[in-house]
């Protein structure tokens, strides 16, 4: 599991990698929230391009960030999801909450 | 129900063991030559079940989680995940999507919904104060005549005499 956060004019991009589960989701959450509270961006991009596994702990992570972004008046984009990650996200109805690419 | 192979592991309810449990289940399933998608389905369901034990069953303590993986006839993978934690008072309610007793931890309440969606069958039995057992099966698409038809046949009788019932449930005493 890893995370790299990029900042670019009103946008924070979190490049996620490895496996996302209940064990490591809190570490990802802390890194992302630190950037959001510091920069208060208009858009948060969660990039799942290098994520090899995700269970519903990842859903909690995304929903929590959507709430946080809503509170600061921003939006969330989800990019580069694999078929299996998209399957979990759709089961949770995340496609109705934000844009999944 | 013929059991061709079995592995049983016991591990403490530490979150670092979620990945280990997924890997063990995937290794057991590999004998049935699953597709990549089937393997991810199995790993996801196991991850949800084990996380439930850690987050809910043993909320304030570390307890033992027992996972049994069996290769059954007709290319069926059987997985049982058992805890001796707090138990579930209302299993039907617990299995409803979005129900969670830990919203402050950003739990999505989708554990059982994911298990049901990714596996062919999910059965939950629980007793308050005594623990919960989740039993899941998934039929793996037959792509190659591998373990179930060839080498494993010779070993099947040993496990068949160990008290395995029609739904794949074994007499635990004979394995301990």
Interface residues (C-beta under 8 A of the other chain):
Chain A: X19 X21 X22 X23 X25 X29 X53 X55 X56 X57 X59 X60 X61 X63 X64 X83 X84 X87 X88 X91 X92
Chain B: X15 X16 X18 X19 X22 X37 X40 X41 X43 X44 X47 X48 X51 X54 X55 X105 X106 X107 X108 X110 X111 X113 X114 X117
